[in-house]
Structure formats: structure tokens, C-alpha cells
């Protein structure tokens, strides 16, 4: 299952931790991209980030969300997403069976 995870800081003037913590988090993001935990990772210039996170179930999702060191200082929105081409083809099949 894939989820679009959008994090926005509660207070853009306060970042949890300093340069060492941010570099450690960057290292973790690189590792998560490499091992497939994340499919994509983007930072917002104005503060915050968006990840496409892969999780096997809701427990796995919760554990991965809370492992983010910025979780406690951010508003987190989670949106289930699917591959667009697969979803469109599935929707087309559904409408074809319904005669539309």
C-alpha cells in the first residue's frame, strides 16, 4: 500500500534538533528511498515535506510515521494513493462491465 504523507511544521521558526539531527534524518531518508520504504521524498521550500511511503498495513504505517523525528513538531496528513495508470485501467474495466 502506498500513502502520500504531507508534513507541515506547527511553527516554521522552530525545528526539532539542529544540523546534526537534520543530517541524520537526511541519511535516513536516503536509506528509506534505497530500501523501498519511500518511493519519493520532497521538501517544501516554505517548510515541511511530502513522502510517498510504502507500508504493508496500518500498524506498519503508524510505526513508520512515528519514526520520523519531525513527527512531533508537524501536522501530518496521510492520503492513500494508487498507481494512476493501474487505477485508470481498473476504472475503465469497471465502467465497461457496467455498459458505460
C-alpha positions as CSV (number, residue, x, y, z in Angstrom):
1,X,0.0,0.0,0.0
2,X,1.2,3.5,-0.8
3,X,0.5,6.7,1.1
4,X,1.2,10.3,0.3
5,X,2.4,11.7,3.6
6,X,2.4,15.5,3.9
7,X,4.1,17.1,6.9
8,X,3.9,20.8,7.7
9,X,5.6,22.2,10.8
10,X,3.5,23.7,13.5
11,X,5.9,26.5,13.9
12,X,8.2,27.3,11.0
13,X,10.7,29.1,13.2
14,X,11.3,26.1,15.4
15,X,12.9,22.9,14.0
16,X,13.3,19.9,16.3
17,X,17.0,19.4,16.6
18,X,19.9,21.1,14.9
19,X,22.1,20.5,12.0
20,X,23.3,17.0,13.3
21,X,19.7,15.8,13.7
22,X,18.7,17.1,10.2
23,X,21.7,15.4,8.6
24,X,20.8,12.2,10.4
25,X,17.3,12.5,9.1
26,X,18.6,13.1,5.6
27,X,20.7,10.0,5.9
28,X,17.6,8.0,7.0
29,X,15.5,9.4,4.0
30,X,18.3,8.3,1.6
31,X,18.2,4.8,3.2
32,X,14.4,4.6,3.0
33,X,14.5,5.6,-0.7
34,X,17.1,2.9,-1.3
35,X,15.3,0.1,0.6
36,X,11.8,1.0,-0.8
37,X,10.2,2.3,2.4
38,X,9.8,5.6,0.4
39,X,9.1,5.8,-3.3
40,X,9.6,9.6,-3.4
41,X,10.6,12.3,-1.0
42,X,10.2,16.1,-1.5
43,X,10.9,19.1,0.8
44,X,8.7,22.2,0.7
45,X,10.7,25.4,0.3
46,X,8.4,27.1,2.9
47,X,8.8,24.3,5.4
48,X,7.7,20.7,5.6
49,X,7.9,17.7,3.3
50,X,5.9,15.1,1.3
51,X,6.8,11.5,1.0
52,X,5.3,8.6,-0.9
53,X,5.5,5.9,1.8
54,X,5.1,2.2,1.3
55,X,3.5,0.2,4.2
56,X,2.1,-3.3,4.4
57,X,-0.7,-2.4,6.8
58,X,-1.9,0.3,9.2
59,X,0.4,-0.9,12.0
60,X,3.4,-0.6,9.7
61,X,2.2,2.8,8.5
62,X,1.8,4.1,12.1
63,X,5.3,2.8,13.1
64,X,6.9,4.4,10.0
65,X,5.1,7.7,10.5
66,X,6.1,8.0,14.1
67,X,9.7,7.1,13.3
68,X,10.1,10.5,11.6
69,X,12.0,12.7,14.1
70,X,10.0,15.7,12.8
71,X,6.6,13.9,13.5
72,X,6.1,15.5,16.9
73,X,6.5,19.1,15.6
74,X,4.4,18.7,12.5
75,X,0.9,18.4,11.3
76,X,0.8,15.1,9.4
77,X,-1.8,14.3,6.6
78,X,-1.9,10.8,5.2
79,X,-3.7,10.1,1.9
80,X,-3.9,6.6,0.4
81,X,-2.7,6.6,-3.2
82,X,-2.5,4.2,-6.1
83,X,-0.6,4.0,-9.4
84,X,-2.5,6.3,-11.7
85,X,-2.3,4.1,-14.8
86,X,-3.4,1.0,-13.0
87,X,-6.3,2.8,-11.3
88,X,-7.5,4.4,-14.6
89,X,-7.4,1.0,-16.4
90,X,-9.3,-0.7,-13.5
91,X,-11.9,2.2,-13.5
92,X,-12.2,1.8,-17.3
93,X,-12.8,-2.0,-16.9
94,X,-15.4,-1.3,-14.2
95,X,-17.3,1.1,-16.5
96,X,-17.1,-1.2,-19.5
97,X,-18.7,-4.0,-17.4
98,X,-21.4,-1.6,-16.4
99,X,-22.0,-0.7,-20.1
100,X,-20.8,2.8,-19.9
